[in-house]
Amino acid sequence: MLTLASKLKRDDGVGGPRATNPASDSTRRVSVRDKLLVKEVAELEANLPCTCKVNFPDPNKLHYFQLTVIPDEGYYQGGKFQFETEVPDAYNMVPPKVKCLTRIWHPNITETGEICLSLLREHSIDGTGWAPTRTLKDVVWGLNALFTDLLNFDDPLNIEAAEHHLHDKEDFRSKVEDYIKRYAR
């Protein structure tokens, strides 16, 4: 992350005087989002749950990263679940966009990767949705908790998975284990 942090220092005038060409100024400006992300990524990396790993495919693009969650308990223990996170330009007024890349049998994640997590909602009825005071650390901890504390069968996005659990917990567990073997190793 030093690359972007160095760029921020240069663009703020630490690295010398700025060019007077307006076109040059506009290409050198760093967005508010990127300034926030430099701080938040450092905080995130220092406070990651032990079951999570973060990967930035391009260290100059802190607005795009991949998260791997490897639950160490519960139904999903032994699986390796990949999430893609993209932070929009309007961040921190709007939440990051997150998609699960690993096919999973889960009441709060569809097989196509959509996620039901209130803090990822811009407008949430229960008041626990996105707020400008939330950070990437909250997002990562929330995604991690979907495999333990926040696993919610009562308000599912994948209704079929929730009903499966309601009618036959052992068969649900078996299907989760099958999905882990096939898609999450």
N, C-alpha and C positions, 0 to 999 in steps of 0.2 A: 504494500500500500504506500510505500515511500514515494513511488513515482508520482501519484496524484497529489500527495501532500507536498512534494517539492514543487509541482506545478502551481499549486495554490499559493505557496510562498512567493514564487516568481511573479505570478499574476497580481499579487497584492503589493508589488513594488519592492519586495525584499531583495530580489535578484538584480535590481538595477532599474533605470528609468524606463518607462513605457514608451512605445512608439507613438508618434502623434498621428499616424495614419488611422482614420476611423475604422476602416475595414480590418486593420490589424487588431485594433482594440476589441472589436466584436468577436473575433475568432479566439482571442486570448481570455475573454471573460469566463469566469467559472460560476455556474449557477448556484443559487442558494441551496438547492438539493444536494449538489456535490460537496459543498462546504459542510452541510449537516452530516452527510454520509462519512466523511473522513473521521469525524468525532465518533459517530455511532458505530462504525465498523471496528474501530479500536476498542470501544467499550464491549461490543459484541464478542470479539475474539478473546477478550479477557474474562468474559462471563458465560462462556458456552456450557450448556449442560454436558455431562460426560458422555451422553448418548448421541451427541450431535457433532457433525463436522461441516465446516463451511468451505466452499471452493469458489474462488473468483477466477474464471477462465481468462479474463483480461484484467490485470491489476489496474489498468487505467479506466476501467468501467465499473466503479463501485455500485452502480445502479443495477447491475445484473450479477446474480450469484446463484450458486446451487447449494442446497442444504441436504445433507444425508442424515437421516435419523435411524439409529440402530437400537430399538427398544431392548431393555435388559429385563423386562418383566411383562406379564400379561399375555393376552392372546397373540400379540405380534412379536414376541420375543424371538430373536434369531433372524428376523427379517432386516433388510437393508432398503430403506425407502428414500427415494430421491425427490426433491422438490426444486422447482425453478422459481426464482423470485426476481421480479422486475419492479424497480422503484420508478414511478412516473415522475415527469417534470414537476408536477404540482405537489409533490411530497413536501412537506409533512401535513398538508391540508387534506390529502387523500391517502388511503392506505396503499401499500405495495400490492401488486398482482402476484398471486401465488398459485402454482399448479403442481399437482402431484404427478410425477413422471412414471412412477412405478404402479403397475396395475395392482389393485388391492381390493379385498372384500372387507368393507368398513362402513358403518352406518353414517359416518360424517364425511366420507370421501367417495365420490362416484368412481366407477371403473374407468371413466375418461379423464379423471384428475381434478374435477371441481371439488372445492373444499368448503365445508360449512364450519366456519369459525367466526364467532361474532366480532372479534376485534379486526377482522379483515373486511367487515362491512362498513361502508361509508355512513350509512344510516341504519341504526339498529334500534329496534323497538324496545329492547330491554336495557338500553343505556350503556351497554358494555361494548359498543362498536368502536370504530376508529375515532381517535381524538388527536389533535396536534401534539399532545403531550406523550403519546406513545412513540416507541422507537423500534428499530429492527430487533433489538434484544427481546422485546415483548412478543414480536411475531414468531421468532425462533422458539422461545419458550412455550408459546401457545401451540405451535405445530407439534413440538415434542410431547406436550400434554395430551394431544389427541389420541395418543397410544396408551394413556394411563388415566389420569384424573378427569380429562375432558371428553373421554369416550362417552358419547351420549346416544343411547338407544331410544330415548323419549322424544327427541326432536331431530329425526334423521333427514339427511339429504338423500341417502341411498335407502329408500323405504324397504326395498326387498331384503337388504342385508339386516335391517333392524327387525323385520318380521321373522326372518329366518332365525335370528337369535331368540326371539320371543317364543317361537314354536319348538325349537330343537337346539338347545345350547351346545350339545356335543357335536351335532352335525355342522353347526356354525363354526365351531372350533376346528373341525376337520377341514372345512372349506378354506378357512383362513390359512391353515398349515399348508394346504395344497397350493394356494396362491403364493405363499412365501417360497415354497420349493420351486415353483414354475417361474415366478417373476421377480422375487426379491432377494436373490442371493448374489 
